[in-house]
Amino acid sequence: VAPTFDWSTSSELSLNIQGLPTVNPINRTLVILDQEGRVVHKETWQMSASGVVNLNLPSYMSEITVRYGAIEKVVAIESNRTASFSFIPTVVDDTE
């Protein structure tokens, strides 16, 4: 095995959070779960704030779940180990 081989089974993930402007400040607990449902991060977050949360997760994970109050989204992890979350609800077209 080459001496430069990376034996680690986890890698850093950058979750980019896009804030949503609000008339009044809204603070809730931002909860991030791995794809097996384990809480990997929890902090109070203001909805209008944009930012980045860095996580160290197993390399095999392909998605995380982000919860913020009543909002819950499954977010895909991109090949460059980034993911993006927005407070804007996902609209589902039920007309079909």
N, C-alpha and C positions, 0 to 999 in steps of 0.2 A: 504494500500500500504506500502510495506517495506521501511523504512527510507533510505536504500541504493539504491533504485531504481533510475536509471539514466533517467531523464526526457528530456535530450537533444535530439534534432532532427537532430543534425549535428555531424560529427566526422572528425578527421584529416585524410587526405589522403597524402601519400608520393608518389610522381611521380618520379621514377628513370629515369634519362636521360642518355643514352649511347652516348658519343661523337663520332664523326667520324673524324679521322685525315685528315687534308687538307694541301695542299702545301702552300697556302696563307691563312691568317686569314679571316674567313667569319663570320661576325656579322649580325644578323637579329633579328627582334622582335619575341620572342617566345610568342604565345598567347594561352591561355588555356580557353576553353569554357565548360560550364556545358552541360548536355544533352538537355537542353532547349534552347541552343544557346546563353546564356549570358556569356560575358567575365568575368572570375573570377580571372585571373592573366595575367599580361603582363610585360615582361622585355626583355632587350637586352641580347642575349645569343651568345657565340662563339661556332660555330658548333663543334670544336674539344674538347670542354669541356664536361666532364661527371659530373653529380651532382644530387642533390635531390631538388625538389621543394615541400614544404609542403603547403597543402591547407586545408581549413576548408569548407567542402561541406555537403549538406543535406545527411543524412544516406541512403536514398532510392535510390540515384543515382548509376547506375551500369556502366556508361561509361562517358568519357570526350572526347573532341576533342582537339587535339594539332595541331597548325599551326606554321610553320616556313618557311617564304618565300613561295615558291610554294608547299612545302610539307604540306599535311594535312592528319592526321590519327585519326580515332576513336579508342580509347584505352579503353579496359575493366578494370574495377576496380575489383580487386581480393577480396576474402572474408576477407583477412587480411588487407584491406584498403590500398593496394599498387597498383600501376600501372607502366608500363614500356613503354618508348618511345625511339625509335632509329631513327636516321636521314637516315638510309638505306631505300630506297624505297621498298614498298611491290610489289613483282612481281606477276602479274596475268597471269596464263596460259590460253591463248586464243586458244589452239589447239584443244579443245574438241568441 
